[in-house]
């Protein structure tokens, strides 16, 4: 992947080489200038992919041949011969652990090595870290809004910017965090029995519709049917096979006939005319139930939710119950989702009472259809009965902020600090190689990130520190931390990954813990309190 870069990185490399500066020791930092989506934090992600790239970084013979064809004919042949020897064996990378909460102006990772190599790595590292961190942060925001017990399903592959974008979105929305065991127990309770407020927020998505992401990354995959499946049936005569054996064993039963026997009773309860119910939809539900009796979920809005989809689902679910199976849920993909969820829950409770099937009242209600942060806020305000959110476009494309805006800046060359001065104060860089520390208060919440030159002494807990907060015109402030954490670890040295990388579930757990430590004022998604650095 050495050619996954911008051409000017190669032309600058040639300039360094011609000037004899290509082996000058250099350091660069990768950071973002503003927290995304108007929030106070981001989640750092993409480190494992970045390290994989570094380990394999070198130019093949075919790469060199291509560069000969695009660089000016005056480029010296010796430069191409030198490029054949270039790799990352002299590069050192320090970084925050993947899944860490990070803040603007604080380096996510630092790269040290020969100037030419440090320069060549810029574009690819930005590409691997920027989107990964953006979508992980977006997922964390959805989780913070949804709360820890609502199930979140990523279903954005068809809306993603190509296959790579789709796979990355599935992976990094999953590492946004996880539910704790206690949260999973609460999730099993009926909504009205769940305590409120619940536990400290979890983060991230629970599953994906992306089958390849499931295979590659071990993410749970889920999915049921689309409207096309429902529309493909016109009558119960098309259902084949028709019979289903009871869960406890015994003689197989004709499921279409059993569902039909339940339909008038359900229609009477719902005050719906059986003649208004779409029989093709009933056939589709029965056919799916025969194939997946333990995983039956109905898509209700192909025709009419209250007059057709819901009665048909209840009839099939009650037929399955008679055979010892439990339906797992329903999905809505259009209309007023919050209001419909409340109406559906009332029907489920009525069925549970009328037909003496207690579990019926807690059947899961899933919704999709361009779900956004604003949608979630509306669902909460309206007191919806939604259990599962399927989110695609507004997760994977990050329309509120399509780019994190990461930058990669030289901070030191030949032992001399590098400083970019500009009329735009935000774009000014902070010179020198830095160590980064997180300061925690007595309650365990981070209240400030501290950057110090690497030659400066490390701060300690209880020590009074004089600091200058960025954006406060150099004003000095005294602070004292109950706990001090060094944020960066060395992950890459001498061409090799030098610290064991955590598994995806471990990264997920780390993200959850990091988000839970944030104070409420910094977790807040709208007008949060700025985090000082």
N, C-alpha and C positions, 0 to 999 in steps of 0.2 A: 504493500500500500504506500510505498515511498512517493509515488506519483500523485497520490490523493492530496494535492496541495495547489497553491496558486503559483503561477509562473514566476511572479516577482520574487518568490522565495528562492527560486533557483538562480535568477539573475543576480540577486543580492549575494547568494553563496559564491557566485563567480567573482563578484566584486571583492568580497572578503579574500578569496583565494588569490586574486591578482595583486591585492595590496599586502599579501603576506600576513593577514590578520585572522585567517581561518581557524587557527588553533588557539587564539587568545581565550583565556578562561572567561566565561560569561555566565550570567544568571538572568532568568526571566520569570515572571509571575503571571499566572492566569487568574483573572478575577472578573467580577461584573460591577458596574458603577451604581446601578439602582436595583433594589429588590423588585422582583417581577409582580405584575398584577396589582400594583398599588399596596402590596403587603409589606411586612417588616422582615421577612425571612425568605430563604430558599433552601432547598435540599440539594446537597452536592451529590452528583451521580456521574457515572461514566468512567470511573477510575479503572475498573477491571479491564474494560475495552481499551483504554489508553495504554495500560501496561502491556497488554497483548500486542498492541501495535508497536510499542517501543522494542519489545523483545525480538520482533521480526523485522525491524527497520533496516533495510538495505536496498540498493538499486540492483536490479537484475540486468543481464546483458540486453534484454529487450527494452528495459527502461532507458538504458544509456543510449541505445540506438534511436529511440524516439526523441530523447532530449537533443541529440545531434541534429535531428530534422527540424526542431522548432527554435533552437537558439541561433543567433546570428552566425554566419559562416566564419566570422572572425574569431569565434570562441576557440581558445587554444585546446588542442587535443589532450594535452597533459591534464587539463581540468577534468575531462571525462574519465581519464585514467584514475585520477584521484577519487572521483565519485564512486568508482568501483570498490574502493576500500572503506567507504564511509558506512558506519553503523552507529548504534547507541551504546557501545561498550564503555565509553568514557562519560556517560550521562548519569547524573544522580537526580532522582525525583522524590520530593517530599510532598505530602498531601494530607488533607483531612481524610479520615476514614469515609468510605462510601456510605451514603445515607445520613451524613451529618447535617445538622442545621448550620447554614452559613449566612453571612451578612455581606452587604455591599462594601466594596473597597478592601475586603479581606481576601488574601490569595487562597483559592481553592487548592492550587498546587504550585510548586516552585520547581524549576528545571535548571540544573547546572551542567555545564559541559563546554566543549569547544564551541566558539561563537558560530561557526558555520553550521554545526549540527543543531545547536539550540535554535537557530533561525529556521532551519528546514522543518523542524517539528511543529512550528506554530499553528499552521492552518489545520492540520489533522487533529491536533489536540483540542483546538477550539471546536471543531466539528464533533468530536466524540464526547466532549463534556457539556457543551452548551445546551443542545436539545435534550440530552438525558436529564440534566438538572432542571430544565424548564418543565418537562412533562412530569417528573417526579414531584415537583413543587405544585403543579396544577392538580395532580392526584391528591396530594396532602390537603389542599384547600377544599376539594370536594368532600374528603373524609371529615375534615373539621366541621363543615357545614352539615353533613348528613348525620353526624354523631356516630358513636362506636357500634351501635347495634344494627344499623341499616346496612344491608348487604350491597356492595358496589360491584358491578360487572362492567369490565371494559369491553366495548364492542365496536371499536373504531376502525378496524382493518379496511373496510370498504371506503372509508372517508379519508384515510391517511395519505400522506404524500409519498406514495410508492411503497413497495414491499419492505424496504429498509425502515422507512418511517413507521410502518405498521408494526413491525417486530419490536422496534425500539420503544414504541408507545406501550405495547403490551408488557414488556419487561420492566420499564421504569415506572409505570403506574402501579405495578405490583410492589416494587420495593418501597413505595411511599410509606409502608408500615403494615401492621397486622393487628388483629384483635387479640386481647389477652384471653386466657381460658375463662376468666370470670365474665368477660364480655360475651363470649360465646354461650355461656350458660344463660345470661340475661336475654340473649337473642332468642332462645328457645321458649321464653315465657310469652304469653299473650301480651299484646301491646299495652293493654290497660293495667297489667300487673307489673310492668317494668318501672323501677324507681326513676324519678327525675329530680335533679339532674343525675345522669348516670356516672360513669367513671371518667377519668381524664381522657381526652380525645385520643382515639387511635388514628391511624393514617393509612392511606393507600387503598388499593382495590383488592377484592377477594378472589376474583377469577377473571378469565378472559374468554371470548368466543373464538380466539385465534388458535387454531389447532396446532400450527407449526410452532408458535410460541410455547404452547404447552409441552410439546416434545422437546424443544431446545432448552427451555429454562425450568421445566418442572412446575409451571404455573397451573393450578386447577383450571380445567376448561368446562364450560357449560353452554347449553343452548337447547332449544326445543324445535319449534316450527315457525315458519313465516306464513304470511297470508296466502301465498301461492299453494301451500299444502291444503289449506282449508278450501280454497276456491276450486281445487282439482276434483272435489267430490260433489256429486249432485244428489245421491240417495243412498239409503242404507243397503240397497242391493249391491252396491259396489264394494262393500266391506269384505275383505278376504285376507286372512282367515277370520272366521267369526267367533270361534270358541276360545275360552280362556279357563284354565284350571284354577280352582280356588287356591289361595296362598298356602293353606294347610294341607293341600292335596285333595284328591277326590275326582269325581266325574266332571269333565269340562262343561262349561255353561255357555250358551249362546249369548254373547255380550250385547249385540245390537238389540235383541228382544228384551233383555233385562233392563237396558237403558231406556228403551221405549216405555217399559212398564213404570219407570220412575218419572218420566217426563210430565204426565198429567198432574201428578201430586206436587211436583215442583212448581208447575205453572199455576196451580191453584194457590199455593203459598205466595207466589210473586204477583198474583193477579194479572197473569199474562195469558193471552189466548194461545192454546197449543197450535192453532192454525197459523200463527204469526212466526213460529219458530222455523228457522231454515234447516231443512232436513239434510242438505249437503254438509252443512257445518256439523250437525250431529254425527253424520257418518265419518267425517274427518276426525272428530274427537274419539269416537269409538275405535276407529282403525288405529289411531296412535296409542290408545289405551291398551289395545290387544298387544301391540308391539312393546310397549313400555309400561306395564301395569304398576310398577313401583316408582315410576318417574313421570307420571302423567301431569302435564301442565297445559292449560287451555289458553289459546290466544283469543280474546273475547270480542275484538272490535272489527272483525271482517265485515259484518253486516250491521247488527245493532246490539250493543252490549246488553241492555236491560231486557229487550224483547226476544233475543235469540241467543247470543253468546253465553250469557250467564245461566239461563235455564238449561241450555244444552250441557254446559260444563257440570252443573250441579247434578243433573240426571246421570251423567256418566260417572262422576265421582261417587255418587251414592250407590250406583251399581257395583263399582269397584269395591266400595266398603263392604257390601254384602258378601263379596268373595274374599274379604280379608286384606285388601290393599288400601293404601291411603294416597290420594292425589297430593301433589306437592305444591301446586300453586296455579295462579292465573297471570296473564300479562295483558297490559293495555298499551296501545301504541298511538292513540289519537284522542282528541277531545279534552275535556276538563279533567285532567288526571286526578287531581286532589279530590274533587267532588265525587267522581266515579268511584274512587277507592273507598270513600266513606259509605256510599250506597252499597257497594259490593260487600263490605264488612258487615253491614246490617243484615244483608241477605244470608251471609254465612252464619251469623249468630242465630238468625231465625231458623235456618235449616238444622243447626246443632240442637236447638231446643225442640223443634217439631218432630224431628226424626231420631232424636236421642243419639246423636253422634257428636260427642263433646269436642273431638279434635277438629271438627269442621270449622269452628269459629276462628281458629288460628291459621287457616290456610294462607299461604304467603301470597301477597299481591305485589307483582312486579310491574314497573312502567318503563317505557322508553319513549323516544320521539324528541330528539334535539334537546335533551336535558342540559341545562346550564346552571351556573351558580344562582342566577336570578330565579330559575325554576325551583331550586331547592329552598330558597328563602320563602317563596310563595307557598310551597308545600307545608313548611313549618308553620307559617302564619295561619294557614287555613286548617291546621290540625288534621293533616291527611292520615290515612291508614296504610301508607305505602311501606313495604318491607324491603323491596329490592329495586335498585336503580340501575338501568342499563344505559351507559353513557358512552357516546362515540365521538361525534364531531367536535363538541366543545371540550373534550379531553385531549384528543390526539393532535388537533390542529392549533390548540391554544389561541383561539381567536382574540381573546382580550389582550394578548401580547405574544405575537408569533415568534419572537426571538428573545433570548435572555440578554443578548448584547454583551457577551463575554469578550474580554480583550486580553492580549498576551503582550506584555511589555518588558523590554530589557530594563533591568534595575542595576546591573553592575557589569563592567567589562574591564579586564586587566586590573582588577582591584580598585577601579575607580567607579563610584556610584554614578548612575545615569538618571537624569531628570528631564522629563518633557515639560517645557513651559508653554502655556497657551493662554489666549485671552479667555477661553472657556475653562473656568476653574475646575469644573467637574472632570475635565480630561487631563488635568495635570497628574503626573505620576509621583509616587513617593519613592525616592531613591534608596538604594541599598538593599542587601539581602536581610530579610526580617524573620524573626521568630514570632509566632502568634500564640497568645494565651487567652483563655476564656475565664472571666472572673465571675464567681457565683456568690450570691448573698446567703444569709443564714438559712433561708427557706429552701435553698437548693436551686433557685432560678438564676440563669445567667443574666447579668445586668450590664456587661461591657466586654468587648473584645479588645485586647491590648496588643499592638504591634510594637516590637522593639528590635533594634539592630541586633544581628546575631552575636556580636561581640559584647553586648550589654548583659549584665547579670539577670538571671531569671527572677521574676517576682515570686513572693511566697505568701501563703495564707496569713492574714493578720497584719501584713506589712502595709504601712501607709505609703501610697504611691502618688506622685504628682504626674498627671496626665494632661494631654492636650487633645480634646475631642475634635475630630474632623468636622469641618463645617461651622465651627464656633470661633473663627477668627483668631486662632491661636490662644484662646483663653485657657488658663491653667485651672485644673480642678484636682482636688485631693480625694482619693478613694481608698477603700480598704475592703479586701475580699475575704469571705469566710473560706473559700476554696479556690484554688488556681489550677487550671488544666492546660497543659501544652497541647495545642490542637494538631500540629503536623507530625506525621511519622514518615520515616524513610522507607519507601516502597520499592525503589529501583536503584541498583548500584552495579557497576561493572557489567552491564549488559544483561542482568538477571533480576527478576523479582525477588526481593530479599526479605519480604515478610509474607507469611501465609495469608492469602486472601480469603475473606469470609464467604460462605455460601450465600445464595440469594435469600433464603429464609433468615440467615443471621444478619444480613444487611437490612432486611425488613424490620427485624426486631430492634436493631440499632436506631433506625429512623423513628420508630414508635417511641422509644425511650427519649430520644433527643427532643422530639416535639412535645412530649409530656412534661419535660423540664422547663419549657418556655413559659414565662409568665403570661397571664391572660391578656395583658395590654399588648404584648408582642404577638400572641396567637391571633388576635382580632384581625379579621379579613378586611373590614372597612375602617379606614382612618385609624390604623394602629399607631401606637406610640413608637416613634423612631428608635431604633436600637443604636446606642452610641458605640463608636469605634475610635 
